[in-house]
Amino acid sequence: METYAPATSDVLCIAIGIGLLVWCSLAVYTASRSDRLHQEHSMASLQRSMEDSLRTLRLRRAMKRSIPE
């Protein structure tokens, strides 16, 4: 019975395939991580904006109450 010895080109193709798989996996991971960080930054910015708006609204209400009509 003969044993199969892979040719150099077969080994090279397998190595390239594994390299592409690893590269694609890293690209997807990096993109998803970047997207998550962007979402966190956007949510923090939105929260600050809402807090500022609420603070402004409270100040306006306080000023209205302090001004005699």
Buried (B, 14 or more C-beta within 10 A) or exposed (E): EEEEEEEEEEEEEEEEEEEEEEEEEEEEEEEEEEEEEEEEEEEEEEEEEEEEEEEEEEEEEEEEEEEEE
